[in-house]
Amino acid sequence: MNNRPIGIFDSGVGGLSVWRELIKTLPNESVIYYADTANCPYGPKSQSEIICIVDKVVRFLLSKNVKLIVVACNTATAAAIDYLRSTYPVPFIGMEPAVKPAALNSKTKSIAVLATEGTFNGKLYLETSQRFASDVDLHIKIGDKLVDIVEKNKINEAETEIHLRELMAPLIQKNIDHLVLGCTHYPFLTDVLKKVLPENVNIIDPAPAVVKQTAKILSDTNLQNSLNEKPEYEFYSSGDSRVLKSFVLKITNKEFSVKSI
Ligand code: DGL
């Protein structure tokens, strides 16, 4: 039973920023990745819409006999994690904006979170920011168009840098020294963000913390894969699978097939 795969999903390729960390940290585990490309982006959708969409994804992953599910999407976590945990018997690991380490380490006492509308609207963000950011100035920014830029693989285009410069300008004015990436698509923009932000700004990708939590839950529930066999990686997409394929190739240097469903 412990040899069953881990399921992981996102609205698109963003969750691969968590997947790449997952396979590095847990090299024994087989993983099934689902990109819900047909419904991307989740960010502007209502909570009930997201719950409905995500429910289908989770049912699909459960039909593949997964033992644990990583919700590698801040927006889906914000909208649906309580529903998922109370509905299905497997453990769910969600994303949480890394406000705590940013607030603790800030010297300028000014930090920012970049996320989707859906994530800022959720109670998880509200609770986290109230709990951990009481003695810093916390600025929020909706990552307008950024999911689309990553999904269309326009990361290295000149317009992307111009757009990010505009988005970041008001945050730079506020003298932030930490930028929390609150959407799993955004780590793929890190190189461009580094170009447009002052050198003292730390960019925080929450993937390592989420994977650490996944490892802990696997160990606490005795679900680690103890076999020393080569893990299997599978990929599914509900829409055009080409971008997913090209991102996986970029990350692993290997060709994997992506099944469209
Ligand atoms: N990767 C998702 C997140 O972390 C993307 C959001 C979207 O689909 O709008 O929020």
Boltz pocket constraint, residues with backbone or C-beta under 6 A from the ligand:
constraints:
  - pocket:
      binder: B
      contacts: [[A, 10], [A, 11], [A, 12], [A, 14], [A, 15], [A, 39], [A, 40], [A, 41], [A, 42], [A, 43], [A, 44], [A, 72], [A, 73], [A, 74], [A, 75], [A, 76], [A, 116], [A, 119], [A, 147], [A, 182], [A, 183], [A, 184], [A, 185]]
      max_distance: 6.0
